[in-house]
Amino acid sequence: MKLFNKTQIDGLVYVAMHDRDVMELIPKLSIPIVLVYCYDTSKKNYYVTYDNMDVIADVAEYLVKHGHEKIGVIKGAEDPLPSQKRLRSFITQLEKAGKELKEEYIFPGAWEFGDGVKAYERFKQLEEKPTAIFAMNDLMATGFMDAALNDGVRIPEDVSVIGFDNRQECRFTRPRLTTVDIPLEKMGEKAGQVLLDLISGKTPENRKVILPCEFLEKFSYLNQQEEILCERKF
């Protein structure tokens, strides 16, 4: 970033690999910076990110409406704020619906495929198993699904699985993985607009822009022996 500053660029869009606080990573530069997929708790920089709370409430509400009483969660790493927000929002929405997220139904994870596999190994040891699992990202969801299917468990007949991210892996799961779509393209477009405003001397209305996610219910059906894959947005 110091090199960018020396080459006299007019502005910079910084895209993080994870949704996290990058305050300590961003040096003080003389050019405008817009952060994407991350945030700055010092409130010095403009940033564009997505809503971690409302869409999780939609996931919980969806599972409750589909009659699930026993619901499990594969959570992300302990420290990241997004993981904490998702879990807190999920628990709150379940409580509003009169449901409880039991401690034994909260499976540890750290965002990787193998964490989903480990979650399934813990899941199968439970006497009373959840009928639905919400994994806080698609990699853990697909790991759980793969281990379950290999063990003869039917999805969604025996256990329903929902992910988060709408990653490329969702295209290849059978059955299709219902998930949450993060508005990555819209975040990029908005970051570009904010940066151009800053370069031209305009002051954007908001220093923090939070865009909504969409809950995608994915399903398939047979039409003249051909499998039709569909998705429905909420």
N, C-alpha and C positions, 0 to 999 in steps of 0.2 A: 504493500500500500504506500510505503514511502517512495518507492520507484514511480508509482502512478503520480504521486504528488510532484515529483521532480520533472516528469515529462509534461507537466502543465495540462493535464486533462481538466475538463470543465466540471465533471461530477462523477460520482461513483455509485453503482448499485451493488450492495454486498449481500450475497445469498449464502446463508448458512446451510450446513448439512443436517442440522438438527434444530428444532425449535427451542432456543435457549437464550439466556442473557449473554450478550457479547460485549458488554460494557468494557471489560478488561482487555478485550482483543482489538478494539478500534483505537488507533492512535489519533491524536489531535491533528487534523488536517485543515488546510485553508480552503478546501473545496466542499461543496455540499455532498452529503452521503445519505442514501436511503437504504435501510436495512429490510431484507425480505426473509421470511421464514425464521425470524429471530427478533429480538427486541433489546432495548437498551434501558435499564432501570435508572440510569443517570438522567434520562429525559433530555439529552442533548441532541440526539439524532432523530430523524423521522423514520418511521418503520411501518411496514405493511405485513400483516399476519392474518391468521384465520381464527374463527371462534371455536374454542375448545369446549364450551359449556353447553350452549343451547342444543347443539346437534346430539350430544351425549344424552341429554334429557329425552330427545326424540327416540334414541335407541332403546332406552329403558321403557319408555311408554309403549313402543312397538312390541316389545317382548311381553309386557304385562297384558296388552290387548289381545295377544295371541294365546293367552291362557297359561303362561309360564309362572309357576309359583316358586320354583327352586332355580335360581339364576346364579351362575358363576362368572367370575372375571379373571382374565389373565392380565395382570397389570404390567406396566412398563417399569423401567428402572426407578428406584426410590427417589433419587435426587431431583430429576428434571421437573420443572413446574408444570409442563403439559400433562405429565403422568398424574400428578397430584390433582390437577384440575379435573381431569377426566374421571378419576375415581370419586372425587368429592361430588361432582355433578350427578354421577350415576347413582350413588348412594342416596343423595337427596331426592332424586326423582322416584326411586323405589319406595322411599319412606312416605312420600306424598301419596303413593298408590297403596299404602298400607302393607308394603312388602319389606322383608329384611334381607340384607346381604350377609349371610352367615360367614364367620371368620374362615371356616374350612373351605368355603367356596371362593376364597380369594387366593389365586395361584400366583406365585412370584414369577417375574419375567424380566428380561433385559433387551427386548425388542428383536430377538433373533429367532429363526426357525426352530432351533433346538429347544428354546424355552417353551414353545408350544408342545413339542414332543414330551418334555418333562412334565408339563401341566397335565397332559393326558395320563401319564403314568400315575400321578397323584389322584387324578379324577377316578381312574378305574379301581382304586383302593377304597373309595368311599362306599359305605353301606347305602346311604341315600344320595344318589347322584343328582346334580343339576340337570334339568331338561334343556337348558340353554346356556351357552358360553359366549360372553363378549370379550374378545381379545383386543387389546389396545393398539395393535397394529396388525396388518395383514400377514406379515411373516409369521408371527406367533399363531395366528388363526390357521394358516395353512399347515403349520407344523402339527397343531392339534388335530386337524382334519386328517392329515396323512396317517398319523399314528392310530387314530380311531378307525379309519376305514381299513387299514391293514389288520386291525384286531377284530374285524367283523361287525363293528358298530355302524349302524345306518344313520346317515345324515340327510335330511333333518328328522327322520322318523324317531330315532332314539335320542338324539341331541341336536339342537339347532346351534349354528355357529355364526357369529357376526364379527367382522373385522373393522379396520380403520385405516384409511389411506387411499383405497382404490388403486393399489399398485398393479403393475403389469401381471403379477402372478394370479390375480383374480380372474384373468381371462382363461386360464388353463385348468382351474379347479372343476371337478365334477363331483357333486353338484356345484353350481356357481356360488361364489362367496358373496353374500350380502354384506355391504360395507359402507363406509363413509367416504365421500369424495371431497378432497381438499381442493379449493379453487386456485390451483397453482398458476394457470394461465392468467386468470383475472388479477392475481397478486402481482404478476410480472407487469401486466399492463398498467395497473394503478401505480406501481413503483416508478415506471417510466414517466407517467404523467406528473407525479409529484416531483421527480428529479428535474424535469424540463421546466416546471414552474419555479423551482429554486434557482436554476441556472439563469432564468430570465429575470430574476429579481422579485418574483411574486412570492407571497407568503401563503402557503397552503392553509386551508381552513383548520385541518386537524394534524397534529404531530403524530398521532397514532391512528392507523386505519385498520379496522378489523372486518374481514369479509366472512360471510356465512358459508358453512359447509352444506352439503346435501347428503341425505341418507338415501342410499340406493338399495332397494329390494331387488334381488336378482333371482330369477327362476327360469325353468325350461319346461316345455311341453312338446308332445309329439303331434306333428301334422303330416298325415300321409307317410308315416314311418320316418319322417325327417325331424330331427331335434331342432326346435326353435328356441333360441336364447333371448331372453328379454330382461329389461330392468325397468323399475318404476321409481321415480324420484319423489321424495317427500320434502 
